[in-house]
Amino acid sequence: MEALTNIINTINGIVWGPMMLVLILGVGLFLQLGLKLMPIFKLGTGFKLMWSGRKATDSEKKEGEISPFQALMTAMSATVGTGNIAGVATAVFLGGPGALFWMWCTALVGMATKFAEAVLAVKYREVDENGNHVGGPMYYIKNGLGKKWAWMGTLFAIFGTIAGFGIGNTVQSNSVAAVLESNFNMPLWLTGVILMVLTAAVLLGGIKRIGAVAGSLVPIMAIGYLTAGLVVLAINADAIPAALELIFTYAFTESAAEGGFAGAAVWAAIRFGVARGVFSNEAGLGSAPIAHAASQTNDPVRQGLIAMLGTFLDTIIICSITGLVIITSGVWTSGESGAALTSAAFAEALPGVGNYIVAISLAVFAFTTILGWSVYGERCAEYLFGVKIIMPFRILWILAVPVGTMVGLDFVWLLADTLNAMMAIPNLIALALLSPVVFSMTREYFDGQVPSSLEPK
């Protein structure tokens, strides 16, 4: 087992090393420039489309199972999770305040990546034997690049199916159990049973029920966490200018050791900022387009404009709030890391309350991640084995939840984290090769050649 762990550790160091970070940022920057910075300039259009309240036409309802908004919320249910609380704290702990700047950079180019993923997911999706619309990297690789590239889509599906049980299931339930035990003395087994029952109640209803739950729960939890974060920032308002100075200064200069913080080189700020940014918003990993493929729309570009909001909201808004709370509180030099650091930062401003806010937020975030990733894993498994695997997969997914609350997951986390990065490789290659399709469709959309009931101005 030790030998296997060492091998996977070596692979992990490679797939999350400089080449991967350059590939993620490079493809994102290439897409952003190829789109002439459209995802940034048309951010308002994306929000307009999301909040328009526009109902799908009868023809569009036949094109998908959930509304465009529910598709975004399903994708965000998977991305808004432990990365926004523990991931940001880890990035600051290992890379210093400058890591937050590089998270922002990752998000700005990641918006273009997420846009392209959703456009291709809707364009190249298929209808399965059950009449459901399925899509994602494996489908736009097969249908967009042709049969000679199909092996790459199969690899993505294999990585996604296995990684999901780790990063999207057992790791999440383990985080919930740990935080509820430490803050509320709830037994691990009880958390496991409750999570299993809740997951079963939603998951057995399929993508429509998941979309409905995500559409209600994600906005509520995100607004609640953001409100608490803004209250803390209001209390620490005097420290915000100094915090911003630290972020921009340490993004380009070495962080000096201070208190329990050991200091960090610029490369550490870049590495952990980019890696944790991608872990949080998943831009480039190829997971989110699987949810967007089920959207009730006949316009891939319109769904892309909505999809890119996920990266903006996840990293530019939610992760920024977490990062600023940690830095303004001053506890980032305490030597704490992960969720404990975020909890300490909230408790510093809100004694006796802050740690509970973080605990509840983490629990809800992780639960929705379990739901969102169930869609990803199921679609990957279906691509490999057909619709007959759907119900066995759901049952196995539900049973894995309580297991995660009661066992050590160091090896599972390592394996899932490695496979998660390996998912990105075939997806990023496909995005680069299919970029002319994305650029062409986007030009046609904004030139008015594609009719739309809500044409952007």
SVG drawing of the C-alpha trace seen along z (x, -y; Angstrom):
<svg xmlns="http://www.w3.org/2000/svg" viewBox="-45 -52 56 54">
<polyline fill="none" stroke="black" stroke-width="0.4" points="0.0,0.0 2.9,-2.3 4.4,-1.7 1.1,-2.5 0.7,-5.6 4.2,-6.8 3.5,-6.1 0.2,-8.1 2.0,-10.9 4.5,-11.1 1.8,-11.2 0.0,-13.8 3.1,-16.0 3.2,-15.8 -0.4,-16.4 -0.7,-19.3 2.7,-20.6 3.8,-23.5 2.8,-22.0 -0.8,-21.5 -1.1,-25.0 0.4,-26.4 -2.0,-24.3 -5.1,-25.4 -4.1,-29.1 -2.8,-28.9 -5.9,-27.3 -8.1,-29.7 -6.1,-32.8 -6.1,-31.5 -9.9,-31.2 -10.3,-34.5 -8.2,-36.3 -9.9,-34.3 -13.3,-35.5 -11.8,-39.0 -12.5,-39.2 -16.2,-38.7 -16.8,-36.8 -15.6,-39.8 -17.3,-42.5 -20.6,-40.5 -20.8,-39.6 -23.8,-41.9 -25.5,-40.1 -25.0,-36.8 -26.7,-38.0 -29.5,-39.5 -30.1,-36.1 -29.9,-34.3 -32.4,-36.6 -34.7,-37.3 -37.2,-34.8 -37.6,-33.7 -39.5,-30.4 -38.4,-27.7 -40.5,-27.4 -42.3,-24.2 -39.5,-23.3 -36.8,-24.1 -38.4,-21.9 -37.9,-19.0 -34.2,-19.9 -33.4,-19.3 -34.6,-18.3 -33.9,-21.4 -34.0,-25.1 -30.9,-27.1 -30.9,-28.6 -31.2,-25.1 -28.4,-23.9 -26.2,-26.7 -27.3,-26.0 -26.6,-22.2 -23.1,-23.0 -22.6,-25.5 -23.9,-23.0 -20.8,-20.9 -18.3,-23.9 -19.5,-25.9 -18.1,-23.6 -15.2,-22.9 -12.9,-24.7 -14.6,-28.0 -14.0,-27.6 -11.1,-25.2 -9.5,-25.6 -9.0,-29.4 -7.6,-29.1 -5.1,-26.4 -4.1,-28.6 -3.4,-31.6 -1.7,-29.4 0.7,-27.8 1.1,-30.6 0.5,-33.7 -2.0,-36.5 -0.8,-36.8 -2.4,-33.5 -5.8,-35.2 -4.6,-37.4 -3.7,-34.3 -7.1,-32.8 -8.7,-35.9 -6.5,-35.5 -7.5,-31.9 -11.2,-32.9 -10.9,-35.6 -9.5,-33.2 -11.6,-30.4 -14.8,-32.3 -13.8,-31.8 -13.1,-28.1 -16.4,-27.6 -18.2,-29.4 -16.5,-27.2 -17.3,-24.0 -21.0,-24.8 -21.3,-25.9 -19.7,-22.6 -21.7,-20.6 -25.0,-21.8 -23.9,-21.7 -22.7,-18.1 -25.0,-16.5 -27.0,-13.4 -30.3,-11.8 -29.9,-8.5 -32.3,-5.5 -34.3,-7.0 -34.9,-10.2 -32.6,-12.3 -30.1,-14.8 -26.5,-13.8 -23.3,-15.7 -19.9,-16.8 -16.3,-16.4 -16.7,-12.7 -19.5,-13.7 -17.9,-16.8 -14.7,-14.8 -16.5,-12.0 -18.9,-14.0 -16.8,-17.1 -13.3,-15.6 -14.4,-12.3 -13.9,-8.6 -10.1,-8.8 -10.3,-10.9 -13.0,-8.8 -10.4,-7.1 -9.7,-10.4 -13.4,-10.8 -13.4,-7.3 -10.4,-8.2 -12.2,-11.3 -15.3,-9.2 -13.1,-6.6 -11.3,-9.3 -14.6,-11.1 -16.5,-8.0 -13.8,-7.0 -12.8,-10.5 -16.4,-11.4 -16.6,-8.8 -13.7,-10.5 -13.7,-14.3 -17.5,-14.5 -18.7,-12.0 -16.7,-10.4 -14.3,-13.4 -17.3,-15.7 -19.3,-13.5 -16.1,-13.2 -15.7,-17.0 -19.3,-17.4 -18.9,-14.7 -15.7,-16.2 -17.0,-19.7 -20.3,-18.7 -18.5,-16.5 -16.1,-19.3 -18.7,-22.0 -21.9,-20.2 -20.6,-16.8 -22.7,-14.9 -21.6,-11.3 -19.9,-10.5 -22.3,-7.6 -25.4,-9.8 -24.1,-12.4 -23.5,-9.5 -27.1,-8.2 -28.7,-11.7 -26.6,-12.5 -27.4,-9.1 -31.1,-9.6 -31.1,-13.2 -28.9,-12.2 -31.2,-9.3 -34.3,-11.5 -32.9,-13.8 -30.8,-11.5 -33.4,-8.9 -35.5,-11.6 -32.9,-12.1 -31.6,-15.2 -34.9,-17.1 -35.1,-16.7 -31.4,-17.5 -31.9,-20.7 -34.9,-21.7 -33.2,-21.3 -30.0,-23.0 -32.0,-25.9 -33.5,-26.5 -30.6,-25.6 -27.6,-27.0 -28.8,-30.6 -29.9,-30.5 -26.7,-29.0 -24.5,-31.3 -26.4,-34.5 -26.3,-33.4 -22.5,-32.8 -21.9,-36.0 -24.0,-38.0 -22.0,-36.7 -18.8,-37.4 -19.8,-41.0 -20.7,-41.5 -17.2,-40.4 -15.6,-42.6 -17.7,-45.6 -16.4,-44.9 -12.8,-44.7 -13.3,-47.6 -10.2,-49.4 -8.0,-46.5 -9.3,-46.0 -6.9,-48.5 -3.9,-46.9 -5.3,-43.4 -5.6,-44.4 -2.0,-45.8 -0.8,-42.5 -2.6,-40.6 -1.1,-42.6 2.3,-42.9 2.7,-39.2 1.4,-38.2 4.8,-39.4 7.2,-39.4 8.2,-36.8 6.0,-36.6 8.0,-37.0 7.6,-34.6 5.3,-36.0 3.9,-34.4 2.9,-30.9 3.1,-31.6 6.4,-30.2 6.6,-32.6 6.2,-31.7 7.9,-32.3 6.1,-33.9 5.9,-30.5 4.0,-29.2 1.5,-32.0 1.0,-31.2 0.9,-27.5 -1.5,-27.3 -3.6,-30.2 -4.1,-28.6 -4.5,-25.1 -7.0,-26.0 -8.8,-28.3 -9.3,-25.5 -10.3,-23.1 -12.9,-25.6 -14.5,-26.7 -13.6,-23.6 -13.0,-25.6 -11.2,-23.4 -11.8,-20.1 -14.8,-19.3 -17.3,-18.6 -19.7,-21.6 -20.6,-21.1 -22.1,-17.7 -24.8,-19.6 -25.2,-22.3 -25.9,-19.7 -29.2,-19.0 -30.4,-22.6 -33.7,-23.3 -32.2,-25.5 -31.6,-25.3 -29.0,-28.0 -25.5,-26.8 -24.0,-30.3 -26.8,-31.6 -26.2,-28.7 -22.4,-29.5 -23.1,-33.0 -25.0,-31.7 -22.5,-29.0 -19.5,-31.4 -21.3,-33.1 -20.5,-30.1 -16.8,-30.8 -17.3,-34.5 -19.7,-33.9 -17.7,-31.0 -14.2,-32.6 -14.4,-36.3 -17.3,-36.7 -17.4,-33.8 -13.7,-32.9 -12.8,-36.6 -15.0,-37.1 -13.4,-34.1 -9.9,-35.3 -10.5,-38.9 -12.1,-37.7 -9.0,-35.6 -6.5,-38.3 -8.3,-41.2 -8.7,-39.2 -4.9,-38.7 -5.3,-35.0 -3.6,-33.9 -0.3,-34.1 -1.6,-31.9 -0.3,-28.6 -3.9,-27.3 -4.9,-26.0 -7.9,-24.7 -11.4,-25.1 -9.9,-25.7 -8.3,-28.9 -11.5,-30.2 -13.4,-29.3 -10.9,-31.1 -11.2,-34.2 -15.0,-34.4 -14.8,-33.7 -12.3,-36.6 -14.9,-39.1 -18.0,-37.2 -17.0,-35.4 -19.2,-32.5 -21.0,-32.6 -18.5,-32.8 -17.3,-29.2 -20.8,-27.9 -21.5,-29.9 -18.5,-28.3 -19.5,-24.8 -23.1,-25.1 -22.0,-26.6 -19.4,-23.9 -21.9,-21.2 -24.5,-22.6 -21.9,-23.3 -20.5,-19.8 -24.0,-18.2 -24.8,-20.1 -21.4,-19.1 -22.4,-15.4 -25.6,-16.1 -23.9,-17.9 -21.1,-15.4 -23.6,-12.5 -24.7,-13.9 -21.2,-14.1 -20.3,-10.6 -23.6,-9.1 -23.2,-10.6 -19.6,-9.4 -20.6,-5.9 -23.5,-6.0 -21.1,-6.9 -19.0,-3.8 -21.8,-1.2 -25.1,-2.6 -28.3,-3.5 -28.4,-0.1 -25.8,-1.4 -27.8,-4.4 -29.7,-2.8 -26.9,-0.6 -24.6,-3.8 -27.1,-5.8 -27.4,-3.1 -23.7,-2.7 -23.3,-6.5 -25.8,-6.7 -24.1,-3.8 -20.7,-5.5 -21.8,-8.6 -21.9,-7.1 -18.7,-5.2 -16.9,-8.5 -17.9,-9.8 -16.3,-7.0 -13.0,-6.1 -9.7,-7.7 -9.6,-9.1 -6.0,-10.2 -5.4,-7.7 -8.9,-8.3 -8.3,-12.1 -4.9,-11.6 -6.3,-9.3 -9.4,-11.5 -7.3,-14.6 -4.9,-13.0 -7.8,-11.7 -9.5,-15.1 -6.4,-16.7 -6.2,-13.9 -9.8,-14.7 -8.6,-18.1 -6.0,-16.9 -8.4,-15.4 -10.9,-18.2 -8.4,-21.0 -7.0,-19.4 -10.5,-19.2 -11.3,-22.8 -8.2,-23.9 -8.9,-21.8 -12.6,-22.8 -12.0,-26.5 -12.7,-27.5 -16.2,-26.1 -16.7,-28.2 -15.3,-31.3 -17.5,-30.9 -20.7,-30.3 -20.1,-33.2 -19.5,-35.6 -22.7,-34.5 -24.7,-34.9 -23.5,-38.5 -23.8,-39.4 -27.5,-38.5 -27.4,-35.6 -29.0,-33.3 -32.5,-34.3 -33.0,-34.7 -36.0,-35.8 -33.5,-37.7 -30.9,-39.2 -28.0,-40.8 -27.6,-44.5"/>
</svg>
